[in-house]
Each structure stands twice: as C-alpha cells, then as structure tokens.
Amino acid sequence: MTTAEGALAGVRVLDLSRVLAGPWCAQILGDLGADVIKVERPGKGDEARSYGLATKAVDGRATPAPMHIVANRNKRSITVDMATAEGAKLIAELARQCDIVVENFLPGKLARFGLDYETLSHDNPGLIYCSITGFGQTGPLADRPGYDAVFQAHGGLMSVTGHPDEVPGGGPMKTGPSIVDVATGYVATVGILAALAHRQRTGQGQYVDASLLDTVIGLQSSIVQTYLISRDLPERKGTSGNGGHPARVFKCADGDLYISAGHQQHYVSLCDVLGLGHLIDDPRFADNRLRFANREQWNEEAGPTIAEWSKRDLLAALADANVPAALVNNYEEVFSDPQVLARNIEIEIENPLDSEGRIATIASAIRLSQTPVQYRRTPPELGAHTDEILREILDYGPERIAALRAARAI
C-alpha cells in the first residue's frame, strides 16, 4: 500500500452500490485519489463477494471472489444496516461529510430511509449524488430490475452480436464480459467529474442519473446511427467489420488472425503481401464500399491464400507493411504479450485473505502524468474499517460505537 496525492485527493465518496457498475465507478474515483467509504450490509455485504468462480490464487491460497477483487480496491468498508433507524441516520451523517454519493438501488427505494438526493442535499447542498440503475430514473420501466445481459438484449446489442442466422451457430449472442456494467461505471464517473467541475465554479452539487440502458445504446455508436438514418435493421456479421473490408477473422494454417484493411492504402498493402495484386484493380473491389458489398467474393478469392500462411508469419509481414492485424489471443496469450507486459496492465496486490500471498489483478486504464493512479488499498474485508470510519469522520467514541453494534445498526 502507498499513499499519494491523487487527482481527487481530499474528495470523499460514500459508496452505497453493489455488484459491478456502481462499485466500478467508485473504484475509479478511489484510484484517482478519493477516500471511498463502501457501505455494506452487516453479515452479508455486497453480493459481489460471492460472485464468480470459486478459485484459488496461483500460489494455492484462498482469495475473495473475482467480482469483489476487480471493483473494490482503494476503498474502506463499513457495515451499516440502513433498514434500522439508527443505521439510516448514521449513513445520512456520513453523507453530510462526503462530496459524492454513489448508489444503485431501484428508483425511490432510498427515499424510504431518508437517503435520497433531495433529503441529503438539503443538509449538504454541494453534494454530488449519482444513481446507477438499469432503466434510468424516468419512463415506464424505471422500477424494473435487471443485470448486464438483460440490457444487452433490451438495448439491441445482442441482436447485432454473433453470426448470421443462416451460418451454423448463428443467432443473437451476448458479449463475454459484463461490458455494459463496466461501461456504465465509466459513464457515471464522467458525470460525477463533470459535476465536480461545476461545483468548483458554483459551489452547487447536482444529481447524476446513469443507466445501463442509455449506456448500451450509446455503446453501439455507428451501428445505431446507421439504423437511425436508414431505418434498416443491421445484420449480424460475426467477426466482420462495421463498414470496411477486408476486416474479419481469417483462418491461417495454424490458427486465427484478425485483419482490418478497409482503408485503401492498407488494402493495397495487404494484396501486395499476399501476392494478390490483381485484386487491387478488380472492379468488384475497387473501393471500400464495393469491397464491403462484395465481401463474400473477396473472401473466396483471398481466403485460400491466407490459409496457406502461418498466423505469426502473416502477422509479421502485415506489420512490416503497416496493415492493422492481430492474433486472436486467449487470456494466457494476452498476459504474456510483450505490449501488455510493457503497459503493466497486470499488477499484483496483497491477498486480502492472506497477507503473505499476492493476487494478480487488472490495472487502471487511466494514465495521468502528474497524478498517476495509486493502488493504496486492497479490496477490503467486510466491515474492516467500521470503527475507524466512525471515529475518524463522525468522532464517535467507544461507547456510542458499542451501542450501535448492540442495536445491530452496524
């Protein structure tokens, strides 16, 4: 653990969220230097503490659940039961001492405990309060719960992911990771940082409404924009690119290689590398639009030649010719890749369950030259900082803490 003045040093965050999108947002704020207080249910904690495969670290030591590890570093954990009057009052007191609240309960639920934005901002007008929900705070489905894959389906992402129906194995497909949760965490963070900038100018806090539905539709960017212009439903294209060709996974003699050569310069270079110069001036493939329209014919012409190459030899030849391409790596190959190693994307932290062990985890993708991300705290054990937080922030003495514990409020 290290201490450093991060970009958000001096900012305090009350993290009332669970599972992934909210905790990911709060972790980003913690990575940037904020003091993040994670509020969890006594005895149970965040559901993410039990999510993921029950694995052990490489050294054989027991570890916390993967979803807890990946989204909860740089936080302190306090256990509070908001369903008790004492617990709700305690959280409200903490909120008065915080700059930011992050929560992902269904709309209206926290108002039952007096922990909604309207109530908390009355005593703390500079408060930035971020709600992360599935469908947002408005609309007929606002009170409906949902998880990542639900929004991949509802928001159209699943309909454009996977192979076409007529291809073996075709049909709608979810992405491997919970990409909508993570992306919504970033969206929420952007909103919070914008609100911080506004508060710095005006002293006023504000409410941030982030939703998985808004995020998943925005994530689809140009595909959605194409539909909005034409109103033609897009087709699933498997690994093919979104408008350029050649751009897809091609089979080499010993495995798969992704090639993206829609740009004319890249296309010419690709044909030269493959020894297929006659395809450059072929009227069917004269420009990118024609190549995309006639992509199956191009694949039939070039596919057999590509299949004669070893994937690494072809990748090297394409790299020399400045043609974008990549091996289709599994995770073992990803984390032994020289570029990934050079970027220090895999980092080691102390094992929260065994101080003598270490756990590999994912580094922050945010790179700042003057206030770099620091990994100050490992993902906390449930309630590990309860007494510390109550003493430090609320100036509670031992007797008051003991009384709260006896009342099962903490």
Secondary structure, DSSP 4 states (H G I P E B T S, - for coil): ------TTTT-EEEE---TTHHHHHHHHHHHTT-EEEEEE-TTT--GGGG-S---B-TTS-B---HHHHHH-SSEEEEE--TTSHHHHHHHHHHHHT-SEEEE-PPTTTGGGGT-SHHHHHHH-TT-EEEEEESS-SSSTTTT----HHHHHHHTSTGGGSS--TTSTT-S----SS-HHHHHHHHHHHHHHHHHHHHHHHHS---EEEEEHHHHHHHHTHHHHHHHHHH-PPPPP-TT--SS-SSEEEEEETTEEEEEE--SHHHHHHHHHHHT-GGGTS-GGGSSHHHHHHTHHHHHHHHHHHHTTS-HHHHHHHHHHTT--EEE---HHHHTT-HHHHHTT-EEEEEETTEEEEEEEEEPPS---SSS------PPPPTTTTHHHHHHHHH---HHHHHHHHHTT--
